[in-house]
């Protein structure tokens, strides 16, 4: 029941009560038809009030002055009004599958020109030439020639450079010292003597026989002598490891000490670039495999 119906009901009941009181007062002073008339009027007012209450109870409450909602209609509802276009869903941009031309693809990062990888890429790739005509002394000069003119044989220069705690006899001859072998990682004590000197040997990082078969035949005698005595191509190493290497390239031999492999390959690459030598396909593949773990490895320089 709404507020208006309840208000009507209260007014009707109040008026009926007033009529009953007035009738009671008149009935006390008048006799006869008076009582019957006021009683009928009171009953009529009460009846109106009750009827209004019943009628009001049959309708739902609605705000004053607001139209009632239409009853629900079962089944499909048709409308002649034209339907407007359905709202479009917001468009979400999906990541582009096209590569960004300003961003290098994985594995295609720019290579610094002073890295071993960059220099390796510049080396020609060819097959191994025949070893025919190779002669260590005849083609590469007498072993350990003093090419820098400092008065010391090349072997002594490298021992002084690579050993620790060096003891000299005079200005050049190394009598003893300690080598931390780069090929094995082991420490080797060097003592000059017929039975002990061979424990530490001087290795050509690019073996002279390998160089002969990969371009050194065509660089001239003086350049070959320089190659045989270049400190960039020489290392003091464990004698047994040097013997195991022989004249192998990177495709057939690498140092046991994995921590030195990047520097070792960088030296080989630098020597071959300096003297115009090439690499075989297998050799290049092996070098790439090593340098993949150290792409920023710089080219080697003579110390």
PEVEN-V69209 format. One record per residue. RES is the residue in one small letter. BURIAL is I if it has 16 or more other C-alpha atoms within 10 Angstrom, else O. Layout:
res | burial
RES | BURIAL
RES | BURIAL
This chain:
res | burial
x | O
x | O
x | O
x | O
x | I
x | I
x | O
x | I
x | I
x | O
x | O
x | I
x | I
x | O
x | I
x | I
x | O
x | O
x | I
x | I
x | O
x | O
x | I
x | I
x | O
x | O
x | I
x | O
x | O
x | O
x | O
x | O
x | O
x | O
x | I
x | O
x | O
x | I
x | O
x | O
x | O
x | I
x | O
x | O
x | I
x | I
x | O
x | I
x | I
x | O
x | O
x | I
x | I
x | O
x | O
x | I
x | O
x | O
x | O
x | O
x | O
x | O
x | O
x | O
x | O
x | O
x | O
x | O
x | O
x | O
x | O
x | O
x | O
x | O
x | O
x | O
x | O
x | O
x | O
x | O
x | O
x | O
x | O
x | O
x | O
x | O
x | O
x | O
x | O
x | O
x | O
x | O
x | O
x | O
x | O
x | O
x | O
x | O
x | O
x | O
x | O
x | O
x | O
x | O
x | O
x | O
x | O
x | O
x | O
x | O
x | O
x | O
x | O
x | O
x | I
x | I
x | I
x | I
x | I
x | I
x | O
x | O
x | I
x | I
x | I
x | O
x | O
x | I
x | O
x | O
x | O
x | O
x | O
x | I
x | O
x | O
x | O
x | O
x | I
x | I
x | I
x | O
x | O
x | I
x | I
x | I
x | O
x | O
x | O
x | O
x | O
x | I
x | I
x | I
x | I
x | I
x | I
x | I
x | I
x | I
x | O
x | I
x | I
x | O
x | O
x | I
x | I
x | O
x | O
x | O
x | O
x | I
x | I
x | I
x | I
x | I
x | I
x | I
x | I
x | I
x | I
x | I
x | I
x | I
x | I
x | O
x | O
x | I
x | I
x | I
x | I
x | I
x | O
x | O
x | O
x | O
x | O
x | O
x | I
x | I
x | I
x | I
x | I
x | I
x | I
x | I
x | I
x | I
x | I
x | I
x | I
x | I
x | I
x | I
x | I
x | I
x | I
x | O
x | O
x | O
x | O
x | O
x | O
x | I
x | I
x | I
x | I
x | I
x | I
x | I
x | I
x | I
x | I
x | I
x | I
x | I
x | I
x | I
x | I
x | O
x | I
x | I
x | O
x | O
x | I
x | O
x | I
x | O
x | I
x | I
x | O
x | O
x | O
x | I
x | I
x | O
x | O
x | O
x | O
x | O
x | I
x | I
x | I
x | I
x | I
x | I
x | I
x | I
x | I
x | I
x | I
x | I
x | I
x | O
x | I
x | O
x | I
x | I
x | I
x | I
x | O
x | I
x | I
x | I
x | O
x | I
x | I
x | I
x | O
x | I
x | I
x | O
x | O
x | I
x | I
x | I
x | I
x | I
x | I
x | I
x | O
x | O
x | O
